[in-house]
Structures are given as structure tokens and as C-alpha cells.
Amino acid sequence: MLRYFSADWIFPVASAPVKDGAVAVRPDGEIFAILTEEEIAKLDVDVIKYKGAIVPGFINTHCHLELSHMLGQIPEHTGLVEFVRSIITNRQADGEQILEAMYNADQKMFENGIVAVGDISNQVSSKTVKQNSKIHYHTFIEALGFNPESAASIMDHVKGIKEDFEPLPASIVPHAPYTVSPELFELIRDQAEKGNNFMSVHNQETDHENAFFESKTGGFLDLYKFLGLDISFFEPTHKSSLQSWLPYIKEQKTLLVHNTVSNKADVEFAKAHNQHLYWCLCPQANLYIENTLPNVDLLIDEKVKITLGTDSLASNHQLNILAEMKTLQEHKKIAFEKLLQWSTINGAEFLALNQQLGTIEIGKKPGLNLIQLSEDFIIVSDQVVKLF
């Protein structure tokens, strides 16, 4: 039996919003029809009417489920270098505590209307949670190793983790430019090309990252010293971080995450070298760590594809895509419909889930969220009611 959900607005995403319309849904969540107010009036059916807007389920393209037990452990505004040091120092905990925190975070994301997640993993500990989740997960297994001599052994290690995640979908990806050698980048790219996989990489989160590649200066030198790593072999490229590493992956479909200090020259370089890039924004994490936001207007002007992520509970107070949208609207005055595209169909496209998720269309099973907007489409609350 069909169920009919009506609201002040329906936002299909793929087409214009429908005022006072309704969505007809099959018991399995498949969209049967999108109806106007006039079409509803002609039907003799029970319609559940809500105040607010009905939108598709949200896509979280960047999360670290493994760090969920670190909620509130790291102070805000430490800067990325100190934040990374704190993660390394404090991420170990009792296995049961970590597992419970991951289950709780997964449930919260589901309640917040998230239907798919691109999740970063360094081990297989999240597999059980993902197997039992109502959310679709694609796991990005991070390879880390800045010393060229360790590239082959690191690749063997992460390939083993990927095998452990089977049959769940997973890709081997670079962590960040400052933790991955050119040799390891090439091995990661080769692995992705063999499996037709897509990649994710932390990109330009701080000025220290650019300084390291441009002149071998900045806070990352202290981080390597803290880690006991000898980087005497490294010669600065005299280019920005992005311009230094992006050529290694060629045309591979890749998610650039954070982009906090990416400038116009970086974006233009990226567009010229790879036509399959997505730019992920995690605004609440950016504010938590560096207390700044990316140049979102630049990314819009350059017409790149943007997605949204939450990062982890080590760098965020919640895993809530609507809250990320609200933050961007408050700080950057982004139109709601643009934010909705970033948080739904763009993320679904990147994760290759757009045949089922991302838009309210007949035949899809995108999930339905009820949210609250003002008359001029300003997000008034980050609370989500999951309808389906």
C-alpha cells in the first residue's frame, strides 16, 4: 500500500520544488509519484501533511567513524598540526568503548537523515557496525607513509585491510599529501585503476601544508620531529601542496576534502589536470580545528562539483549534514537549493549511488527527510525528522 507524505515544499532536487505537493512511496521506500496540490485533491487517499520541506536523504561524503570515541577530547581552535598530534596521542582506547561509540554515531547519523557515508578507516574495526547499519557505507582505507622506501610494504598492509572489509565496498586512498610519498601515490593510483575505484584525500587544510611543499618550512616540521621521522630526503617542490601531488593521480575520480586554504590558482590547476574531481566541504570541522572556512564563493564561481561531509566526532560536536548546510548558509549566505544539491545528488554521484539515492524521483529509494525552512528558504533548525 502506498503512503502519501505532503509538506509545504517538496524538493526533488532534479526538478523544481513543488509547493504543497506530496510524495507517494511504496512500502520498500521506492518513490511511486510526486504529486502537485491539484493532483492530490483528485485522489481519494489518506495524505500525511507536515509543516516544513521534504528533501532526499543526505549523503555524508567524509567521516571518520573510527574516531567517534574521541567526542570532546580535543580542544577547539588548536590548528591542524596540534590537532593531528592529539589524534595520534589520544586515539587509542578500550575496544568495547570504541565499538559502542561507533554504533552510537552510526545511529545518530541515521536519525539525522543520512543515507550514505564515505568513511575513512585505518583498520577493520568499523566493519561490524557497517554490516549492521541501515546506512550505505563506502570505506576509504588510508595509506600513510612519507618515506619512499616504505611504499611497497604500506601498500601490502592496506591491501590486507581492504580484503578484511570484503564484501563491503572499499577503496585504498592517500591520507594527505604530507603523509604520502610520490611512490605511494603512484601505487594507490595503480590500485584504483585496476579496481575502477574512486579516491579521497585530505587537501590543503592549513597554510602549514602549503609552506611545507613550497619551502620546507612551517609547523609540519615539528610534527615530523614529534613522530621521529627523518625527512632529510625531502626537497621542496616550490609549488602549493595541491599542485605538488595532484599530477600523481592523473584523471582518477577523486574527492578533495576540506580545501580550507585552496586559492584560485590551485582550483584552476586542478580543473586543468583532472576533470573528475569533487570538492568536499566540512565547515563545522574547519571551524573546530582552524576556526576558518574555505573560499566557498571561489569554488562556486569556478563551477566545481561540491559535496559535504561531517569529518569526525574528534573535530565536530555532531555528525549532521543539515547542520553543515546551516553553518554554510549562516557564514557564507549560500542559497538553500545549492546546498541541497551538494548534500544529496553530488555526493550520490561521487559515491556512484545516484541510480538509487540523491533525488526524489520515480523508481528511486532516496530516503525522505523533513526539515524546517523560513519563507525565504533559510534553514531554521538542524533537526531532521526522518520520514522514510
Backbone hydrogen bonds, N-H to C=O, Kabsch-Sander energy under -0.5 kcal/mol:
donor,donor_aa,acceptor,acceptor_aa,energy
3,R,25,V,-2.2
4,Y,46,D,-0.6
5,F,3,R,-0.5
5,F,23,V,-2.5
6,S,4,Y,-0.5
6,S,48,I,-3.2
7,A,21,G,-1.3
8,D,52,G,-0.9
9,W,52,G,-1.5
10,I,18,V,-2.2
11,F,54,I,-2.9
13,V,15,S,-0.6
14,A,12,P,-1.3
18,V,10,I,-2.7
19,K,17,P,-0.5
20,D,8,D,-2.5
21,G,18,V,-0.8
22,A,35,L,-2.2
23,V,5,F,-2.7
24,A,33,A,-2.9
25,V,3,R,-2.8
25,V,23,V,-0.5
26,R,30,E,-3.1
29,G,26,R,-2.2
31,I,364,K,-2.9
32,F,24,A,-3.1
33,A,24,A,-1.4
35,L,22,A,-3.0
37,E,19,K,-0.5
40,I,36,T,-2.2
41,A,37,E,-1.8
42,K,38,E,-0.8
42,K,39,E,-0.5
43,L,40,I,-1.7
45,V,43,L,-1.0
47,V,45,V,-0.5
48,I,4,Y,-2.9
49,K,47,V,-0.7
50,Y,6,S,-2.3
52,G,50,Y,-0.6
53,A,371,I,-2.8
54,I,9,W,-2.6
55,V,53,A,-0.5
55,V,369,N,-2.7
57,G,366,P,-1.2
57,G,367,G,-1.1
58,F,113,G,-2.8
59,I,343,S,-2.9
60,N,58,F,-0.5
60,N,116,A,-2.8
61,T,59,I,-0.8
61,T,308,L,-2.5
63,C,118,G,-1.4
64,H,311,D,-0.6
66,E,120,I,-0.6
67,L,64,H,-1.5
68,S,65,L,-1.9
70,M,67,L,-2.2
71,L,68,S,-1.1
72,G,313,L,-0.8
73,Q,70,M,-2.2
74,I,70,M,-0.5
77,H,288,Y,-4.2
78,T,75,P,-0.5
79,G,289,I,-2.3
83,F,79,G,-2.0
84,V,80,L,-3.1
85,R,81,V,-1.9
86,S,82,E,-2.2
87,I,83,F,-2.3
88,I,84,V,-2.4
89,T,85,R,-2.1
90,N,86,S,-2.5
91,R,87,I,-1.8
98,I,94,D,-2.3
99,L,95,G,-2.4
100,E,96,E,-2.6
101,A,97,Q,-2.2
102,M,98,I,-2.1
103,Y,99,L,-2.4
104,N,100,E,-2.4
105,A,101,A,-2.4
106,D,102,M,-2.6
107,Q,103,Y,-2.3
108,K,104,N,-2.3
109,M,105,A,-2.4
110,F,106,D,-2.1
111,E,107,Q,-2.5
112,N,108,K,-1.8
113,G,110,F,-1.6
114,I,109,M,-2.4
115,V,58,F,-2.9
116,A,58,F,-1.1
117,V,136,H,-2.6
118,G,60,N,-2.7
119,D,117,V,-0.7
119,D,138,H,-2.4
120,I,63,C,-3.4
121,S,140,F,-2.7
127,K,124,V,-1.9
130,K,126,S,-2.3
131,Q,127,K,-2.6
132,N,128,T,-1.4
133,S,130,K,-0.9
136,H,115,V,-2.3
138,H,117,V,-2.5
139,T,169,P,-2.2
140,F,119,D,-3.5
141,I,139,T,-0.7
141,I,171,S,-3.5
142,E,121,S,-2.3
142,E,140,F,-0.7
143,A,173,V,-2.8
144,L,142,E,-0.5
145,G,179,T,-3.8
150,S,147,N,-1.7
151,A,148,P,-1.4
154,I,150,S,-2.3
155,M,151,A,-2.3
156,D,152,A,-2.1
157,H,153,S,-1.9
158,V,154,I,-2.4
159,K,155,M,-2.1
160,G,156,D,-1.5
161,I,157,H,-1.5
162,K,158,V,-2.4
163,E,159,K,-2.0
164,D,160,G,-1.9
165,F,161,I,-1.4
166,E,162,K,-0.6
166,E,163,E,-1.0
168,L,165,F,-2.2
171,S,139,T,-2.5
173,V,141,I,-2.8
173,V,171,S,-0.5
175,H,143,A,-1.6
179,T,176,A,-1.9
180,V,177,P,-0.8
181,S,145,G,-2.1
185,F,181,S,-2.7
186,E,182,P,-2.1
187,L,183,E,-1.7
188,I,184,L,-2.6
189,R,185,F,-2.5
190,D,186,E,-2.6
191,Q,187,L,-2.2
192,A,188,I,-2.3
193,E,189,R,-2.6
194,K,190,D,-1.9
195,G,191,Q,-1.6
196,N,192,A,-0.8
197,N,192,A,-2.1
199,M,253,K,-2.8
201,V,255,L,-2.5
202,H,175,H,-2.4
203,N,257,V,-2.9
209,E,206,T,-1.0
210,N,206,T,-0.9
211,A,207,D,-2.5
212,F,208,H,-2.0
213,F,209,E,-1.5
214,E,210,N,-2.8
215,S,211,A,-2.5
216,K,211,A,-0.6
216,K,212,F,-1.4
217,T,211,A,-1.2
221,L,218,G,-1.4
222,D,219,G,-0.5
223,L,219,G,-1.4
224,Y,220,F,-2.5
225,K,221,L,-1.8
226,F,222,D,-2.4
227,L,223,L,-1.9
228,G,224,Y,-0.6
228,G,225,K,-1.0
229,L,224,Y,-2.7
231,I,229,L,-0.8
234,F,231,I,-1.6
237,T,213,F,-1.7
238,H,213,F,-1.8
244,S,240,S,-1.3
244,S,241,S,-0.7
245,W,241,S,-1.8
246,L,242,L,-2.4
248,Y,245,W,-1.9
249,I,246,L,-1.6
250,K,246,L,-0.5
250,K,247,P,-0.7
252,Q,249,I,-1.8
254,T,276,H,-2.0
255,L,199,M,-2.5
256,L,254,T,-0.6
256,L,278,Y,-3.4
257,V,201,V,-2.7
257,V,255,L,-0.6
258,H,280,C,-2.1
259,N,203,N,-2.0
259,N,257,V,-1.3
260,T,203,N,-0.5
261,V,204,Q,-2.2
262,S,259,N,-1.0
267,V,263,N,-2.4
268,E,264,K,-2.6
269,F,265,A,-2.2
270,A,266,D,-2.7
271,K,267,V,-2.5
272,A,268,E,-1.8
273,H,269,F,-1.4
274,N,270,A,-1.9
278,Y,254,T,-2.4
279,W,305,K,-3.2
280,C,256,L,-3.3
280,C,278,Y,-0.6
281,L,307,T,-2.5
285,A,282,C,-0.6
286,N,282,C,-2.2
287,L,283,P,-2.3
288,Y,284,Q,-2.0
289,I,285,A,-2.8
290,E,286,N,-1.8
291,N,286,N,-1.3
292,T,286,N,-0.9
296,V,294,P,-1.9
299,L,295,N,-1.6
300,I,296,V,-2.3
301,D,297,D,-2.8
302,E,298,L,-2.3
303,K,300,I,-1.5
304,V,299,L,-1.8
305,K,277,L,-0.6
306,I,304,V,-0.5
307,T,279,W,-2.1
308,L,342,W,-0.7
309,G,281,L,-2.3
310,T,62,H,-1.6
311,D,62,H,-2.4
315,S,312,S,-1.3
320,N,318,Q,-0.7
324,E,320,N,-1.4
325,M,321,I,-2.3
326,K,322,L,-2.5
327,T,323,A,-2.2
328,L,324,E,-2.1
329,Q,325,M,-2.4
330,E,326,K,-2.4
331,H,327,T,-2.5
332,K,328,L,-2.7
333,K,329,Q,-1.1
334,I,328,L,-0.6
339,L,335,A,-2.1
340,L,336,F,-2.7
341,Q,337,E,-1.6
342,W,338,K,-2.1
343,S,339,L,-2.0
344,T,340,L,-0.7
344,T,341,Q,-0.8
345,I,358,G,-0.6
346,N,341,Q,-2.3
348,A,344,T,-2.3
349,E,345,I,-2.6
350,F,346,N,-2.3
351,L,347,G,-2.3
352,A,349,E,-1.4
353,L,348,A,-3.5
354,N,348,A,-0.7
356,Q,353,L,-1.7
357,L,353,L,-2.9
360,I,12,P,-1.9
361,E,359,T,-1.2
363,G,31,I,-2.6
364,K,361,E,-2.1
365,K,356,Q,-1.3
369,N,55,V,-3.0
370,L,385,V,-2.9
371,I,53,A,-2.7
371,I,369,N,-0.5
373,L,371,I,-0.5
374,S,378,I,-2.2
377,F,374,S,-1.9
380,V,372,Q,-1.8
381,S,372,Q,-0.7
385,V,370,L,-2.3
386,K,384,V,-0.6
387,L,368,L,-2.2
387,L,385,V,-0.8
388,F,368,L,-1.6
